[in-house]
Amino acid sequence: MSSGQDAVIAGVGETEYSKRSGRSEQRLAMEAILAACRDAELDPRQIDGFIAYPFGLDAEEVVSGLGLHELRVSATVHMGGASAVAALAHAVRALADGTARHVAIVRAKNGYSGNRIHERPSQLPTQRLRQQLEEPYGWNSAAQRYAFICRRYQHEYGLTREQLGAVAVAARRHAQSNPRAQMYGRELTLDDYLAGRVIADPYTLFDCCLETDGGCAIVVSAREHAIARPHDARVLSVAEARPHSPDDLTNRDDLLEIGLAGAAPRAWESAGVGPADMDAAMIYDCFTFQALHQLEAAGFVALGGAGRFVEDGHTALGGCLPMNTHGGLLSEGHLAGLNHVIEATRQLRGECGDRQVADARHIAVTGWGDLGDGALAVLDRVGPH
């Protein structure tokens, strides 16, 4: 767990999100980092910390590509889709102890025009379990594994397709106010959702996140070394945790136990605020149910209540907890959740136009990775220093 009272997200940058970038992943990453540095009004050569995503851009490529003066700290966070949020903690620690002043976090991939998800080498731990005991029986995709958890929840608490659909429809509606979103200009009704083809029961086409070409990056800086803005996004706290059997889902004692349930209380305690204080939430939505699951694990909704909460419109713009105002992984693009951090930053700065949450002061961002690894960051709005 880390508290970042003096760390701000000084710069954010991204490429377009598409199905065919026409560039290498290294090129996309560099474009995103340079965009984040421009936003931070920072010479890219001043970056002295770098946190990579597993199997992505290497620190050596950043040093060479940007001509860095001195890279003082680098790391790779192996938590799958929770890595982007968990990386904030590493950045905060490097800034707090004076090791670095400006830490870049980046994610870039050709997730559609390159290797599709079923073609890429799996990043899940303990591959021998899957290759020898699961894959021979056809259980080899993220949709299948996460649908397994969803089915258990349906058995325990009841969850309708309409409630799952409410997550997808709200994400698509928010994307219509975000010209960067892959699904911008492509509306989705509940009837459209219900007619979607089955992917892994109960998941259908619109329960599943997008596959995306693109890059995004942020620069986390010590506040005294960041440019002064009318409003900054400060990192109040970050915590991470894993479920009790992070490498094995099939034999897990409780399929509904995920890392976020352990991380969230520590993040709230360190931040000095709680779920009721949040003006918005960026929830990792690799699939519709995983977003509902995390709303409960983070303490926003009582156990068993997330489906009705979303169905009643509370997570839509204008609701009490706007969720994924950019469209999320379901409708903006899948950049492993780093785009969620970017949206939270822009919301706190007041830069989101038609999708702006009025007077947003506190925003939570979650990450979900592998078989239920979890991370939670609490960001707040601060004035000029």
C-alpha positions in Angstrom: 0.0 0.0 0.0 1.3 3.5 -0.9 0.2 7.0 0.0 1.1 9.6 -2.5 0.2 12.9 -0.9 2.8 14.7 -3.0 2.5 12.7 -6.3 0.4 14.1 -9.2 -0.4 12.7 -12.6 1.3 15.5 -14.4 0.8 14.3 -18.0 -1.5 12.0 -19.9 -1.3 11.0 -23.6 -2.7 8.5 -26.0 -2.9 7.6 -29.6 -6.1 6.9 -31.4 -7.8 3.6 -30.5 -8.5 1.5 -33.5 -8.6 -1.9 -35.1 -5.6 -1.2 -37.4 -2.9 1.2 -36.2 -0.5 0.6 -39.0 2.4 1.1 -36.6 4.5 -1.1 -34.4 3.8 -1.4 -30.7 7.1 0.4 -30.0 6.0 3.3 -32.2 2.6 3.5 -30.4 4.3 3.5 -27.0 6.7 6.3 -28.0 3.8 8.4 -29.4 1.9 8.0 -26.2 4.8 8.9 -24.0 5.6 12.0 -26.1 2.0 13.1 -25.9 2.0 12.7 -22.1 5.2 14.7 -21.9 3.7 17.5 -24.0 0.7 17.5 -21.7 3.0 17.8 -18.7 5.1 20.5 -20.4 8.1 18.2 -19.8 11.2 17.5 -21.9 10.9 13.7 -22.4 14.6 13.5 -21.5 13.7 14.4 -18.0 11.9 11.2 -17.4 13.9 9.3 -14.8 11.6 6.5 -13.9 9.8 3.9 -16.1 7.3 1.2 -15.2 6.5 -1.3 -17.9 3.6 -3.6 -18.6 4.5 -7.3 -18.9 5.7 -8.3 -22.4 5.6 -4.7 -23.5 8.1 -1.9 -24.1 11.4 -2.5 -22.4 13.2 0.1 -20.3 16.2 -0.1 -22.8 13.9 0.9 -25.6 12.7 3.9 -23.7 16.2 5.1 -22.9 17.3 4.8 -26.5 14.1 6.0 -28.1 13.8 9.1 -25.9 17.4 9.8 -25.3 16.9 9.9 -21.6 19.6 11.7 -19.5 19.4 9.1 -16.7 16.9 6.4 -15.9 17.2 6.0 -12.2 14.5 3.4 -11.6 12.5 0.9 -13.7 10.2 -2.0 -13.0 7.6 -4.3 -14.5 4.4 -5.1 -12.6 3.1 -8.6 -13.2 -0.6 -8.3 -12.3 -2.2 -8.5 -15.7 -5.0 -5.9 -16.0 -4.3 -4.8 -12.5 -0.8 -3.7 -13.4 -1.7 -0.1 -14.5 -3.2 0.8 -11.2 -0.7 -1.1 -9.1 2.1 0.6 -11.1 1.0 3.9 -9.5 2.2 2.6 -6.1 5.6 1.9 -7.5 5.8 5.4 -9.0 4.7 7.0 -5.8 7.4 5.2 -3.8 10.1 6.2 -6.3 9.0 9.9 -6.0 8.6 9.8 -2.2 12.1 8.6 -1.5 13.7 10.9 -4.1 14.8 8.2 -6.5 12.9 9.8 -9.3 11.1 13.0 -10.2 9.1 12.0 -13.3 8.0 8.4 -13.7 6.4 7.2 -17.0 3.9 4.4 -17.1 2.9 3.1 -20.6 0.8 0.5 -22.3 0.8 -0.1 -26.1 -0.4 -3.0 -28.2 -1.8 -4.0 -31.5 -4.5 -6.0 -29.8 -6.6 -6.4 -32.9 -4.4 -6.1 -36.0 -1.6 -8.0 -34.3 -2.0 -11.2 -32.4 -5.6 -11.6 -31.3 -6.2 -12.6 -27.7 -6.6 -16.3 -28.5 -3.3 -16.2 -30.4 -1.1 -14.5 -27.8 0.9 -16.5 -25.3 -1.0 -16.5 -22.0 0.4 -14.4 -19.2 -1.4 -16.4 -16.5 0.7 -18.0 -13.8 1.2 -21.8 -13.5 0.7 -22.6 -17.2 1.2 -26.3 -16.6 -2.1 -26.5 -14.8 -3.9 -25.0 -17.8 -2.0 -26.7 -20.6 -2.4 -30.2 -19.0 -5.6 -30.1 -17.0 -7.8 -27.3 -18.5 -7.1 -26.6 -22.1 -7.6 -30.3 -23.2 -11.2 -29.9 -22.1 -11.6 -26.7 -24.1 -11.4 -24.3 -21.1 -8.8 -21.9 -22.5 -10.1 -18.3 -22.8 -10.6 -15.4 -20.4 -14.3 -15.3 -21.3 -14.7 -18.9 -20.2 -12.8 -18.4 -16.9 -14.6 -15.2 -15.9 -18.0 -16.6 -17.0 -17.3 -19.4 -14.6 -17.2 -16.8 -11.7 -20.2 -15.1 -13.0 -22.2 -18.3 -13.0 -21.4 -18.9 -9.4 -22.6 -15.4 -8.5 -25.8 -16.0 -10.4 -26.3 -19.2 -8.3 -25.6 -17.4 -5.0 -27.3 -14.0 -5.6 -29.3 -14.0 -8.8 -28.3 -11.8 -11.7 -30.3 -11.2 -14.8 -29.2 -10.7 -18.4 -30.9 -7.3 -18.3 -28.6 -6.3 -15.4 -25.5 -7.4 -17.2 -26.8 -5.5 -20.2 -27.2 -2.4 -18.2 -23.4 -2.3 -17.8 -22.8 -2.7 -21.5 -25.5 -0.2 -22.6 -24.2 2.5 -20.1 -20.6 2.1 -21.3 -21.7 2.5 -24.9 -23.8 5.5 -24.0 -20.9 7.2 -22.3 -18.7 6.4 -25.4 -21.0 8.6 -27.5 -19.6 11.6 -25.7 -16.0 10.5 -26.3 -14.8 11.0 -29.9 -11.7 8.9 -29.1 -13.8 5.8 -28.3 -13.7 2.9 -30.7 -17.5 2.7 -30.4 -18.1 6.4 -30.9 -21.1 6.8 -33.2 -22.2 3.2 -32.7 -25.1 3.1 -30.2 -26.2 0.0 -28.4 -29.7 -0.6 -27.1 -30.7 -3.3 -24.5 -32.5 -5.1 -27.3 -29.2 -5.1 -29.3 -27.4 -6.5 -26.3 -29.9 -9.2 -25.7 -29.6 -10.3 -29.3 -25.8 -10.7 -29.0 -24.3 -14.1 -30.0 -23.1 -16.3 -27.1 -19.4 -16.3 -26.4 -19.2 -18.2 -23.1 -22.6 -18.5 -21.3 -23.8 -16.3 -19.8 -21.5 -13.9 -21.7 -22.5 -12.8 -25.2 -20.8 -10.5 -27.6 -21.5 -7.3 -25.8 -20.4 -8.6 -22.4 -16.9 -8.7 -23.7 -14.3 -5.9 -23.9 -12.8 -4.7 -27.1 -9.6 -5.7 -28.8 -7.7 -2.6 -29.5 -4.7 -1.2 -31.3 -3.3 1.9 -29.5 -1.0 3.3 -26.9 -1.5 5.4 -23.8 0.9 6.8 -21.2 1.0 8.8 -18.0 3.7 10.7 -16.3 3.6 10.7 -12.5 5.6 13.5 -11.0 6.6 14.9 -7.6 4.2 17.8 -7.1 6.9 20.3 -6.6 8.4 19.4 -10.0 5.1 19.4 -12.0 3.7 22.4 -13.8 1.0 24.3 -11.9 -2.5 23.8 -13.2 -5.9 25.1 -11.9 -6.5 21.5 -10.9 -4.3 18.5 -10.6 -5.0 14.8 -10.1 -3.2 13.7 -7.0 -2.6 10.1 -6.0 -4.0 9.8 -2.5 -3.5 6.1 -2.1 -2.9 2.8 -3.9 -3.2 -0.8 -2.7 -3.0 -4.2 -4.3 -3.8 -7.8 -3.4 -4.4 -11.2 -4.8 -6.9 -13.9 -4.1 -5.9 -16.8 -1.9 -5.1 -19.1 -4.9 -4.1 -16.6 -7.5 -2.7 -19.2 -9.9 -5.7 -21.6 -9.7 -9.4 -20.8 -10.2 -10.8 -24.3 -10.6 -9.9 -25.4 -7.1 -10.5 -22.1 -5.4 -12.4 -22.5 -2.2 -14.5 -19.4 -2.9 -14.9 -18.4 -6.5 -16.2 -15.0 -5.6 -13.1 -14.1 -3.5 -10.9 -11.6 -5.4 -7.9 -9.5 -4.6 -9.8 -6.2 -4.7 -11.7 -7.2 -1.5 -8.3 -7.2 0.3 -6.9 -4.1 -1.4 -9.8 -1.8 -1.0 -10.0 -1.4 2.8 -6.3 -0.6 2.9 -6.6 2.0 0.1 -9.6 3.7 1.8 -7.9 3.8 5.1 -4.7 5.3 3.7 -6.6 7.9 1.7 -8.8 8.9 4.6 -11.9 8.7 2.5 -14.4 6.0 1.6 -16.6 4.7 -1.2 -19.4 7.2 -0.3 -16.9 10.1 -0.9 -16.3 9.2 -4.6 -17.8 11.3 -7.3 -17.0 8.8 -10.0 -15.4 5.4 -10.4 -13.3 3.9 -13.3 -13.9 0.2 -12.8 -11.9 -2.4 -14.8 -14.6 -3.8 -17.2 -13.0 -6.6 -19.1 -16.4 -8.2 -18.9 -19.7 -6.9 -17.7 -19.9 -9.0 -14.6 -16.4 -8.2 -13.5 -17.4 -4.6 -13.3 -20.3 -5.5 -11.0 -18.1 -7.8 -9.0 -15.6 -5.0 -8.3 -18.3 -2.5 -7.3 -19.1 -4.9 -4.5 -15.6 -5.9 -3.6 -14.5 -2.2 -3.4 -17.4 -1.4 -1.0 -19.6 0.7 -3.3 -22.5 -1.7 -3.1 -23.6 -4.4 -0.7 -22.9 -8.0 -1.7 -25.5 -9.1 -4.2 -26.7 -5.6 -4.9 -24.5 -4.4 -7.9 -26.9 -5.7 -10.6 -29.8 -3.7 -9.4 -27.6 -0.7 -8.6 -26.5 -0.4 -12.3 -29.9 -1.4 -13.7 -31.4 1.5 -11.7 -29.1 4.0 -13.4 -26.8 4.9 -10.5 -23.6 4.4 -12.6 -24.8 6.5 -15.5 -23.8 10.1 -16.0 -26.0 12.0 -13.6 -26.2 9.1 -11.2 -24.7 9.0 -7.8 -21.6 7.1 -9.0 -20.8 7.6 -12.7 -18.8 4.7 -13.9 -16.4 4.5 -16.9 -17.5 7.9 -18.3 -15.1 7.3 -21.3 -16.8 4.1 -22.3 -14.3 1.8 -20.5 -12.8 -1.3 -22.0 -16.2 -2.3 -23.3 -16.6 0.8 -25.5 -13.6 3.1 -25.5 -10.7 0.6 -25.9 -8.7 -2.1 -24.1 -5.4 -0.6 -23.1 -5.2 -2.8 -19.9 -6.9 -0.1 -17.8 -4.3 2.7 -18.2 -7.0 4.5 -20.2 -9.1 4.4 -17.0 -6.4 6.3 -15.1 -6.3 8.9 -18.0 -10.0 9.4 -17.8 -10.0 9.9 -14.1 -7.2 12.4 -14.4 -9.1 14.4 -17.1 -12.3 14.3 -15.0 -10.5 15.7 -12.0 -9.0 18.5 -14.2 -12.5 19.2 -15.6 -11.5 18.5 -19.2 -14.2 16.0 -20.3 -16.7 18.3 -22.0 -20.2 16.7 -22.4 -19.3 13.7 -20.2 -17.8 15.8 -17.4 -18.9 14.9 -13.9 -19.8 18.1 -12.2 -17.4 19.2 -9.5 -15.5 15.9 -9.4 -13.2 15.9 -6.4 -12.5 12.2 -5.7 -12.3 9.3 -8.1 -11.5 5.7 -7.6 -9.8 3.5 -10.2 -9.7 -0.3 -10.0 -7.7 -2.9 -11.8 -8.5 -6.6 -12.4 -5.8 -9.0 -13.6 -5.2 -12.7 -14.3 -7.5 -14.8 -12.1 -8.7 -12.0 -9.8 -5.7 -10.0 -8.8 -6.9 -6.5 -7.8 -5.7 -3.0 -7.2 -7.4 0.2 -6.2 -6.2 3.8 -6.5 -7.9 6.8 -5.0 -7.2 10.1 -6.8 -8.3 13.6 -5.7 -8.4 17.1 -7.1 -6.0 19.6 -5.7 -5.4 23.3 -6.6 -2.2 24.9 -7.7 0.9 24.5 -5.5 
